[in-house]
């Protein structure tokens, strides 16, 4: 069994975005504001590339259902819903962080930015776990609609 190319590429972009966020965190701690802005913008672009690949694949191909043992499906579904919720919250926080930074609303940016970073690290970690559960540890199930892949109906 080989790993599918689009999920592998999209997962790589989520990891890249999280690494860039970590680099951006270091840069701002060093007071390198312009470098911080550029790296955080690149992190946002990386996350957007992930999202674009994910949505395009979902619309045109479908989602991969969990192919592991039935006794783990409930745990996987709970974990996947947690990941999706975290990613959605992280995206909203990310947009808020990027916009507040570029609009120089530093009071909001300093308050939301660190929270966003932590959320995004967890999004990346849980995304990689989902990828491994779907494509590496277990052979993926059928490719189907998003609702059937996530919820089983």
C-alpha positions, 0 to 999 in steps of 0.5 A: 500500500502506498500513501496517497499523494494529495493527503500527503502534500496537504498534511505536509503544508499543515506541518510547514505552517506550524513550523513557520509559526514556531519560527515566527514566535522566535523572531518576534521574541528577538524583536525582529518584527519584519521577519516575523511578519514575513514568516507568519504570512508564509505560515498563513499561505501554507495553511491556505494551501492545505485548505485549498487542497483539502477542499478541492479533494473533498469536493472532487474526490471525496473523503477517506473513511477510517479503515481501521478496526471497528472497535476503534472507529468511535475513538477515531471519530471523536478524535477527528471531530476534535481535530476539525473543531480545533482547526476551525477555531484555529483558522478563525484565530489565525485570520484574526491574528494575521489581520490584527498584525497587519492592521497594527492593532497590536493590543489585539494581536499580542493577546490573540497571537500566542493563543493562535499559535498554541491552537495551531500547534495542536491542529498540526499534531492532530492532523498528522495523527489523523493522516497516520491513522488513515493512510499509514497505520491502517489502510484507508477505507472507502472514499466517500462523501464527507459526512459518511467518511466522518460520521459513517452515514 
